Amino acid sequence: MRIEKLREFIAEKELDGALITGKENLFYFTGSSPVLGGYLVVTPDDAVFLVPELEYEEARETSKVPVEKFKTGKDLYERLSSFKLGKLGIEGRTSFSTIQTLKEKAGVNDFATVDDVIKDLRIIKTKEELEVIEAACRIADMAMMAALEEISEGRREREIAAKMEYVMKMNGAEKPAFDTIIASGWRSALPHGIASDKRIEKGDLVVIDEGALYRHYHSDMTRTIVVGSPNEKQREIYEIVLEAQKKGVEAARPGMTAKELDTIVRDVIAEYGYGDYFIHSTGHGVGLQIHEWPRVSQQDETVLKPGMVITVEPGIYIPKFGGVRIEDTIVITENGAKRLTKTERELI
């Protein structure tokens, strides 16, 4: 089905074939993810996964597409030339040097991007994909509970991150979905405050943003706590962010646009006078990449559909004071949305 969609695109654009080299897309179309990568060639009549000799045995065991090996770059480009790919579909992220080499050594003289058809496929998750993402979210919940138990005055941010990542791996994750964010005190105002050597202090806001990579799929969630009792300002911004996040999750449904969802969340924060402190989009798609389609922002008019997996993650960031972010991964259903990350949100 997935490769057939590529073939339909090839026919529509009158291409001789398509070449897929991106890691996530290779896995999406072949079911295989060689460490050194590979080259998936799709033509109107054929599909072949070309991999370095070092990766051949593993690729042969895992790929849904016939696998061939090559020993040298010369071998590779001679094989590519044999497909007579005069007009070739490629991913938009294909490097300039690769394009030049394809022209010089594989006889390609014209290119078109296949990004739109891949986006349309990957943006809607299958039942099987959703099951894997839900498992990744369960692991993220376990890691978050470990963090909430471990955080205390005097602990270093990196210590907490290490415990979380240990819990992830012990429960089946390949690794964290991204560099774990533990941002305490003034650092909580940094949206990407990756865990540092800073010691957590009493009274600190602590933003915990983490996710697990499980069987190639990601999860993403954020919680914020205060070490000790929150002051009035901390409680105020926490309750505003929590209200915005809950309204976003409750409002998400098929038929609305990503922009409309962003507006609903953004308006809550703006009504309380903190609009200038919400400095990123409401969310993003999650799947084979931690950030993929759609973008839940003012720039994205994508209509939400069942099977889309997105985050809802409003935040308020006040320099030198601190910040709050609350985030869940959700899936759009037939009549609304379902939270896939389920750790308690009322933590202050």
Residue pairs with C-beta under 8 A, 6 or more apart in sequence:
2 28
2 29
2 121
3 29
3 42
3 47
3 65
5 117
5 120
5 121
6 18
6 29
6 42
6 89
6 114
6 117
7 42
7 44
8 117
9 15
9 18
9 89
9 114
9 117
10 16
10 17
10 18
10 42
10 43
10 44
10 89
11 44
13 89
13 112
14 87
15 87
15 88
15 89
15 112
16 43
16 83
16 84
16 85
16 86
16 87
16 88
17 41
17 42
17 43
17 44
17 83
17 85
17 88
17 89
18 41
18 42
18 43
18 88
18 89
18 90
18 114
19 39
19 40
19 41
19 42
19 80
19 85
19 88
19 89
19 90
19 94
19 102
20 26
20 29
20 39
20 40
20 42
20 91
20 114
21 37
21 38
21 39
21 40
21 91
21 94
21 98
22 91
22 93
23 33
23 37
24 216
24 288
24 289
25 40
25 91
25 118
26 32
26 33
26 34
26 37
26 38
26 40
26 49
27 33
27 216
27 288
28 118
28 121
28 122
28 288
29 40
29 42
29 65
30 38
30 40
30 49
30 59
30 62
30 63
30 64
30 65
31 62
31 63
31 64
32 38
32 49
32 58
32 59
32 62
32 63
32 64
32 65
32 67
33 62
33 216
34 51
34 52
34 55
34 58
34 59
35 55
36 51
36 52
36 54
36 55
37 51
37 52
38 49
38 50
38 51
38 52
38 55
38 59
39 49
39 50
39 51
39 76
39 80
40 47
40 48
40 49
40 50
40 65
41 47
41 48
41 49
41 50
41 80
41 83
41 85
43 83
43 85
46 83
47 65
47 66
48 65
48 66
48 67
48 68
49 59
49 63
49 65
49 66
49 67
49 68
50 67
50 68
50 69
50 70
50 76
50 79
50 80
51 59
51 67
51 68
51 69
51 70
52 69
52 70
52 71
53 69
53 70
53 71
55 69
56 67
56 69
59 67
60 67
68 79
70 76
70 79
77 101
77 105
77 106
80 102
80 105
80 106
81 105
81 106
81 107
84 107
85 102
85 106
85 107
85 108
86 107
86 108
86 109
86 110
87 108
87 109
87 110
87 111
87 112
88 102
88 108
88 110
88 111
88 112
89 111
89 112
89 113
89 114
90 99
90 102
90 111
90 112
90 113
90 114
91 113
91 114
91 115
91 118
92 113
92 115
99 111
102 108
103 109
119 293
122 287
122 288
122 292
122 293
123 285
123 292
123 293
123 294
123 302
123 305
123 308
124 305
124 306
124 307
124 308
125 133
125 287
125 307
125 308
125 309
125 331
126 307
129 217
129 287
130 307
130 309
130 331
132 214
132 215
132 216
132 217
133 217
133 218
133 219
133 286
133 287
133 309
133 329
133 331
133 340
134 340
135 172
135 214
135 215
136 173
136 177
136 211
136 212
136 213
136 214
136 215
136 217
136 218
136 219
137 212
137 219
137 221
137 329
137 340
137 341
137 342
138 171
139 167
139 168
139 171
139 172
139 173
139 212
139 214
139 219
140 168
140 177
140 210
140 211
140 212
140 219
140 220
140 221
140 329
140 341
141 221
141 341
141 342
141 343
142 167
142 168
142 171
143 164
143 165
143 167
143 168
143 210
143 212
144 164
144 208
144 210
144 221
144 223
144 341
144 343
145 343
146 163
146 164
146 167
147 160
147 163
147 164
147 182
147 208
147 210
147 223
148 208
148 223
148 225
148 343
148 347
150 159
150 160
150 163
151 160
151 200
151 206
151 208
151 225
151 227
152 200
152 227
153 200
153 201
153 202
153 227
153 228
154 199
154 200
155 199
155 200
156 196
156 197
156 198
156 199
156 200
157 182
157 183
157 184
157 187
157 195
157 196
157 197
157 198
157 199
157 200
158 182
158 195
158 196
158 197
160 182
160 195
160 200
160 208
161 180
161 182
161 195
161 210
164 176
164 180
164 210
165 175
165 176
165 180
168 175
168 176
168 212
169 175
171 212
172 214
173 212
173 213
173 214
174 213
174 214
174 215
174 216
175 213
176 210
176 211
176 212
176 213
177 210
177 211
177 212
177 213
177 218
177 219
177 220
177 290
178 211
178 218
178 220
178 290
179 194
179 195
180 194
180 195
180 209
180 210
181 192
181 193
181 194
181 195
181 207
181 208
181 209
181 210
181 222
182 193
182 194
182 195
182 196
182 206
182 207
182 208
183 189
183 190
183 193
183 194
183 195
183 206
183 207
183 209
183 323
184 198
184 200
184 201
184 204
184 205
184 206
184 207
184 227
185 198
185 200
185 201
185 204
185 205
185 322
186 319
186 320
186 321
186 322
187 193
187 196
187 198
188 204
188 205
188 206
188 207
188 224
188 317
188 322
188 323
188 324
189 317
189 318
189 319
189 320
189 321
189 322
189 323
190 317
190 323
191 279
191 280
191 315
191 317
191 323
191 325
193 207
200 206
200 227
201 227
202 227
202 228
203 226
203 227
203 228
203 229
203 231
204 226
204 227
204 322
205 224
205 225
205 226
205 230
205 234
205 322
205 323
205 324
206 224
206 225
206 226
206 227
207 222
207 224
207 323
207 324
207 325
208 222
208 223
208 224
208 225
209 220
209 221
209 222
209 325
209 327
210 220
210 221
210 222
211 218
211 219
211 220
211 221
211 286
211 290
211 329
212 218
212 219
216 288
217 287
217 288
218 286
218 287
218 288
218 289
218 290
219 286
219 329
219 340
219 341
220 286
220 290
220 311
220 313
220 327
220 329
220 341
221 327
221 328
221 329
221 341
221 343
222 313
222 315
222 325
222 326
222 327
223 326
223 327
223 343
223 345
223 347
224 238
224 241
224 323
224 324
224 325
224 326
224 347
224 348
225 347
225 348
226 234
226 238
226 348
230 238
230 348
233 321
234 322
234 324
234 348
235 348
237 274
237 316
237 318
237 323
237 324
238 324
238 348
239 348
240 268
240 269
240 272
240 274
240 316
241 269
241 314
241 315
241 316
241 324
241 325
241 326
242 326
242 345
242 346
243 268
244 265
244 266
244 268
244 269
244 314
245 265
245 312
245 313
245 314
245 326
245 327
245 328
245 345
246 345
247 264
247 265
247 268
248 261
248 264
248 265
248 282
248 283
248 312
248 314
249 312
249 328
249 330
249 337
249 339
250 336
250 337
251 261
251 264
252 261
252 304
252 310
252 312
252 330
252 332
252 336
252 337
253 304
253 332
253 335
253 336
253 337
254 303
254 304
254 305
254 306
254 332
254 333
254 334
254 335
255 303
255 304
256 303
256 304
257 300
257 301
257 302
257 303
257 304
258 294
258 295
258 296
258 297
258 300
258 301
258 302
258 304
258 310
259 297
259 298
259 299
259 300
259 301
261 282
261 283
261 296
261 304
261 312
262 281
262 282
262 283
262 296
262 297
262 298
262 300
263 298
265 282
265 312
265 314
266 275
266 278
266 282
266 298
266 314
268 314
269 275
269 277
269 278
269 314
269 316
270 278
274 316
277 316
277 317
277 318
278 314
278 315
278 316
278 317
279 315
279 317
280 315
281 295
281 296
281 297
281 298
282 296
282 297
282 312
282 313
282 314
283 295
283 296
283 310
283 311
283 312
283 313
283 327
284 291
284 292
284 294
284 295
284 296
284 310
284 311
285 291
285 292
285 293
285 294
285 295
285 308
285 309
285 310
286 292
286 309
286 310
286 311
286 329
287 309
293 302
294 300
294 302
294 304
294 308
294 310
295 302
296 310
296 311
296 312
304 310
304 332
305 332
306 332
306 333
306 334
307 331
307 332
308 331
308 332
309 329
309 330
309 331
309 332
309 340
310 329
310 330
310 332
311 327
311 328
311 329
311 330
312 327
312 328
312 330
313 325
313 326
313 327
313 328
314 325
314 326
315 323
315 324
315 325
315 326
316 323
316 324
317 323
326 345
327 341
328 339
328 340
328 341
328 345
329 339
329 340
329 341
330 337
330 338
330 339
330 340
331 337
331 338
331 340
